[in-house]
Amino acid sequence: MLAEDPDQILTEEQKEFSKVIHSSGQDLLTLINDILDLSKVEVGKLEISFEEVNMSEMSQRMKQHFTQVAKHKNLEFTVRSSEEVPPVFNTDEQRLQQIVKNLLSNAFKFTEEGSVAVTFEKASKGDFFGLPLSSYTEDWLKITVVDTGIGIPAEKQQLIFEAFQQADGATMRKYGGTGLGLSISKEFAQLLGGICKVESEEGKGSRFILVIPNLPNGMPEIASGFACF
């Protein structure tokens, strides 16, 4: 409200200070929520609710949410959904949204020029081969977030999925953030019965891939031993 200054009583500098205060408050709130989510996962108290998710609405929501971010950074942003994606997919909608938002936020943060793209498609057998639920269902969703950002060295690609970690200290100082987004994405992907992994090369962008199963009857008891690469 202060930043909008409807009565025109603040200087431009004061308005900017108001925006900084608001932004810092939002960052703090996000950090607190992220830490709480990780804590709940660690003690097994995070509730997962499987329900019907409208995939058309999901992709449209991501487009609306990040279009202005792309314009602000002068980046090309595309959202594509394959015709093979079922109109309704059974998973935890809140957790799925949070994973995709985390991956897209991460992509935009580390991309200064070029593009960010997200694709929704039906996963092939090779995408989920060897996962604990691969023999339970063959109906899987694959969501890919690709950017033309700074990329990640091969030796750092496991590290980035750990809590409070980024590629290196210089990256954290330059781009900010807590290093929790990818860790939460990894944990949530496992809770949904799937996997989250990265393919990247330093200086040539990154490709984050999320693969999750369609579970109309909820999580089966056989699910265990999930991994994220």
Stockholm file with secondary structure:
# STOCKHOLM 1.0

chainA/1-229         MLAEDPDQILTEEQKEFSKVIHSSGQDLLTLINDILDLSKVEVGKLEISFEEVNMSEMSQRMKQHFTQVAKHKNLEFTVRSSEEVPPVFNTDEQRLQQIVKNLLSNAFKFTEEGSVAVTFEKASKGDFFGLPLSSYTEDWLKITVVDTGIGIPAEKQQLIFEAFQQADGATMRKYGGTGLGLSISKEFAQLLGGICKVESEEGKGSRFILVIPNLPNGMPEIASGFACF
#=GR chainA/1-229 SS CTTTCTTCCSCHHHHHHHHHHHHHHHHHHHHHHHHHHHHHHHTTCCCCCCEEEEHHHHHHHHHHHHHHHHHHHTCEEEEEECTTSCSEEEECHHHHHHHHHHHHHHHHHTCSSSEEEEEEEECCHHHHTTSTTTTTCSCEEEEEEEECSSCCCGGGTTGGGSTTCCSCHHHHHHHCCCSCHHHHHHHHHHHTTCEEEEEECTTSCEEEEEEEECCTTCCCTTCCCCCCC
#=GC SS_cons         CTTTCTTCCSCHHHHHHHHHHHHHHHHHHHHHHHHHHHHHHHTTCCCCCCEEEEHHHHHHHHHHHHHHHHHHHTCEEEEEECTTSCSEEEECHHHHHHHHHHHHHHHHHTCSSSEEEEEEEECCHHHHTTSTTTTTCSCEEEEEEEECSSCCCGGGTTGGGSTTCCSCHHHHHHHCCCSCHHHHHHHHHHHTTCEEEEEECTTSCEEEEEEEECCTTCCCTTCCCCCCC
//
